[in-house]
Amino acid sequence: MGRIFITPLARKLASLNSINIKDILGTGPRGRITKIDIEKHLKLPSSSRDIEQKNNAGQVIGIDHELISVPKIRQIIAEKLTLSKSSIPHFYLRRKARVDELINFRNKTNNLLEKNNKISINDFFIKACACALIDFPDCNMIWQEQHMLKFNEVAIGVAISTEAGLYTPTLRNIDKKSLSQISLEMKSLIEKAKKKQLRNSDFIDCAHAISNLGMFSIENFDAIINPPNSSILAVGAVKDEVISENGTFLSCKQVYLTLSVDHRTIDGELGAKFLDRIVFYLQNPTVLMIK
């Protein structure tokens, strides 16, 4: 008999109502039994339950398959992001940023640095978001039902993908750190994430996060807000595009940005100004050096 996958809440509800979970057909991911399946079973007349139990007992999945146990990190991701998508009123703001100057500036800077100290494009995004949070402190808040919590410290969560799953540790006091310091801390967090050495102290509540899939040639995407964040910036790939400027056509490098925003905390106008300021810093990277 294969392992039965069931959510903790569904298991408790089944136990309270003396329901044999072997008689329930799960409709959740990978056939997992959910609270809805138990409630649906309870609403059936006793005769219908008997029929359903007989049908379920004889049901065979035709396609060859195997049951995969869900790692703890995937359970956490599923629970947090399901809660996020179902309870946080998301809205999305989209922009492009010209990054020719940023890429040229980065290349010149990295030519002067040792291999292990080179700065990534993502480091610029982190710094740009931090500077924008300083300029718009009302975006540095999170929703907490009875009140909102406004942070005095500038901290940003950064999504890190590993074979085990997705982690979003927090970089702290970014407004007080140089691009080189940010780069070194990110390298350390990535290494710790890959080795599963991240600790609770690496995860603290903050208002904003960044998710970058540009290195996988994803042009643009909408990221789900990771509670308790109020916003997350989705960064796409840098693309060569031809644009019209001053009556002439020219080629430039542009990156697609999508800002997912919690409408309970941030309204559209404030979110638009926040994203516009991020774009300003990306298009004027030398300003980041003096911030």
C-alpha positions in Angstrom: 0.0 0.0 0.0 1.5 3.4 -1.1 1.8 6.2 1.3 -1.3 8.4 1.6 -0.6 12.1 1.2 -2.8 14.4 3.3 -2.6 17.9 4.7 -2.3 18.2 8.5 -5.6 20.0 8.6 -7.4 17.4 6.6 -5.9 14.6 8.7 -7.2 16.3 11.9 -10.7 16.8 10.4 -10.8 13.2 9.3 -9.8 12.0 12.8 -12.4 14.2 14.5 -15.1 12.7 12.2 -13.9 9.1 12.4 -13.2 9.0 8.6 -10.9 6.4 7.1 -8.6 8.4 4.9 -8.1 5.3 2.7 -11.7 5.9 1.5 -11.0 9.5 0.3 -9.9 10.4 -3.2 -7.5 13.3 -2.9 -7.8 16.2 -5.4 -4.8 18.2 -4.4 -1.3 18.2 -6.0 -0.1 14.6 -6.5 -3.4 13.3 -5.2 -3.0 14.9 -1.8 -6.1 14.8 0.4 -7.1 18.3 1.4 -9.6 19.9 3.8 -12.0 20.4 0.9 -12.0 16.6 0.1 -12.9 15.8 3.7 -15.7 18.4 3.8 -17.0 17.1 0.5 -17.1 13.6 1.9 -18.9 14.7 5.0 -21.7 16.4 3.0 -22.4 13.1 1.1 -25.4 11.0 2.4 -24.3 7.8 4.0 -25.4 5.7 1.0 -23.4 7.9 -1.4 -20.3 7.6 0.9 -20.5 3.8 0.6 -20.6 4.0 -3.2 -17.8 6.5 -3.3 -15.7 4.3 -1.0 -16.2 1.3 -3.3 -15.4 3.3 -6.4 -12.2 4.7 -4.8 -11.1 1.3 -3.6 -11.2 -0.1 -7.1 -9.7 2.9 -8.9 -6.5 2.3 -10.7 -4.4 5.1 -12.2 -3.7 3.9 -15.8 -0.4 5.8 -16.4 2.8 4.3 -14.9 3.7 6.5 -12.0 5.5 6.8 -8.6 4.7 8.7 -5.4 7.3 11.3 -4.5 7.6 12.4 -0.9 7.4 16.2 -0.5 10.6 17.7 1.0 10.1 20.0 3.9 11.3 23.0 1.9 8.7 22.4 -0.8 6.0 22.0 1.9 7.0 25.4 3.3 7.0 27.0 -0.2 3.6 25.5 -1.0 2.0 26.6 2.2 3.4 30.2 2.2 2.8 30.9 -1.4 -0.7 29.4 -1.4 -1.5 31.6 1.5 0.0 34.6 -0.3 -1.8 34.1 -3.5 -5.2 33.5 -1.8 -5.0 36.2 0.9 -2.8 39.1 -0.5 -4.4 41.3 -3.1 -1.7 41.5 -5.7 -1.4 44.0 -8.4 1.4 44.3 -11.0 3.4 47.1 -12.4 5.6 46.6 -15.5 8.5 48.7 -16.8 11.6 48.4 -19.0 15.0 49.9 -18.0 17.8 50.7 -20.3 20.9 49.1 -18.8 23.6 49.9 -21.4 25.4 52.2 -19.0 25.0 49.8 -16.1 26.6 46.9 -18.1 29.4 49.1 -19.4 30.1 50.4 -15.9 30.0 46.9 -14.4 32.4 45.6 -17.0 34.9 48.4 -16.4 34.6 47.9 -12.6 35.0 44.1 -12.8 38.2 44.5 -15.0 39.8 46.1 -11.9 38.6 43.5 -9.5 39.9 40.0 -8.7 37.8 37.1 -9.9 36.2 36.3 -6.6 35.2 39.9 -6.0 33.4 40.6 -9.3 30.0 42.3 -9.0 27.0 40.7 -10.6 24.1 42.6 -12.3 21.8 41.3 -9.6 24.0 43.2 -7.0 23.1 46.4 -8.8 19.4 45.6 -8.6 19.7 44.9 -4.9 21.4 48.3 -4.3 18.9 50.1 -6.6 15.9 48.7 -4.7 17.5 49.7 -1.3 18.1 53.2 -2.5 14.5 53.4 -3.7 13.2 52.2 -0.3 15.1 55.1 1.3 13.5 57.5 -1.1 10.0 56.0 -0.5 10.0 54.9 3.1 6.2 54.2 2.9 7.1 51.2 0.7 9.3 49.9 3.6 6.2 48.6 5.5 4.3 45.4 5.9 0.7 44.6 6.6 -0.1 43.0 10.0 -3.9 43.0 10.1 -4.5 45.3 13.1 -1.6 47.7 12.1 1.2 48.2 9.6 4.8 47.8 10.6 7.3 50.3 9.2 10.9 49.4 9.1 13.7 51.8 10.0 16.3 49.4 8.5 16.6 48.8 4.8 16.6 45.0 4.2 15.8 43.0 1.1 15.0 39.3 0.6 16.8 37.7 -2.3 15.5 34.6 -3.9 18.1 31.8 -4.3 17.3 28.7 -6.2 19.0 25.4 -5.2 18.5 21.7 -6.0 16.6 21.4 -2.7 14.3 24.3 -3.4 13.9 28.1 -3.2 15.2 30.1 -0.3 14.8 33.8 0.3 17.3 34.9 2.9 17.6 38.6 3.8 20.3 41.1 3.2 20.4 43.7 6.0 21.4 47.3 6.2 21.9 47.5 2.5 21.8 51.3 2.5 25.0 51.4 4.5 26.9 48.9 2.3 28.8 49.3 -0.9 28.2 47.2 -4.1 31.3 45.2 -3.2 30.0 44.4 0.3 26.6 43.5 -1.1 28.3 41.2 -3.7 30.4 39.4 -1.0 27.4 38.9 1.2 25.3 37.5 -1.7 28.1 35.0 -2.6 28.2 33.9 1.0 24.4 33.4 1.2 24.3 31.5 -2.1 27.0 29.2 -0.9 25.2 28.6 2.4 21.9 27.9 0.6 23.5 25.3 -1.7 25.1 23.6 1.3 21.8 23.8 3.4 23.6 25.9 6.0 21.3 28.9 6.2 20.1 29.6 9.7 17.1 31.4 11.2 19.2 34.5 11.6 19.5 34.6 7.8 15.7 35.0 7.5 14.2 38.2 9.0 11.0 40.0 8.1 11.5 42.7 5.5 9.2 44.7 3.1 10.7 44.0 -0.3 12.3 41.1 -2.2 13.9 40.4 -5.6 13.6 37.4 -7.8 15.8 37.2 -10.9 15.3 34.7 -13.7 17.1 36.7 -16.4 20.0 34.2 -16.4 17.6 31.6 -17.6 16.6 33.7 -20.6 13.1 34.4 -19.1 12.0 37.8 -20.6 9.5 38.6 -17.9 7.4 37.0 -15.3 5.1 37.8 -12.3 6.5 36.8 -8.9 4.3 35.9 -6.0 4.8 38.0 -2.9 6.6 36.0 -0.2 4.8 36.9 3.1 5.3 39.1 5.0 6.8 41.2 2.1 4.8 44.0 0.6 6.4 43.8 -2.8 8.8 41.8 -4.9 10.7 42.8 -8.1 10.8 40.2 -10.8 13.8 40.7 -13.1 13.9 39.3 -16.6 16.6 38.9 -19.2 18.6 41.7 -20.7 17.7 42.0 -24.3 19.0 43.9 -27.3 16.2 46.1 -28.7 15.8 48.7 -31.3 14.0 51.9 -30.1 13.1 55.2 -31.6 14.8 58.2 -29.9 14.9 61.8 -31.2 13.7 60.8 -34.6 16.3 58.1 -35.1 16.5 54.3 -34.4 19.1 53.0 -32.1 20.0 49.7 -30.5 20.1 49.4 -26.7 20.0 46.9 -23.9 16.8 46.7 -21.9 15.6 44.6 -19.0 12.0 43.8 -18.2 10.8 44.4 -14.7 7.6 43.5 -12.9 6.8 44.8 -9.5 4.2 42.7 -7.6 2.6 44.8 -4.9 0.4 44.1 -1.8 -2.5 46.6 -2.3 -3.2 46.6 1.4 0.0 48.4 2.1 1.0 50.2 -1.2 -1.4 51.9 -3.6 -0.9 52.1 -7.3 0.6 55.6 -7.4 3.2 55.0 -4.7 4.1 51.6 -6.3 4.6 53.3 -9.6 6.8 56.0 -8.1 8.8 53.3 -6.3 9.4 51.3 -9.5 10.2 54.5 -11.4 12.9 55.3 -8.8 14.4 51.8 -9.1 14.6 52.3 -12.9 16.3 55.7 -12.3 19.1 54.1 -10.3 19.5 51.3 -12.8 19.9 53.8 -15.6 22.3 55.9 -13.6 24.5 53.3 -11.9 27.2 55.7 -11.0 24.8 57.3 -8.5 24.7 54.0 -6.7 28.4 54.3 -5.9 27.9 57.4 -3.8 24.8 56.1 -2.0 
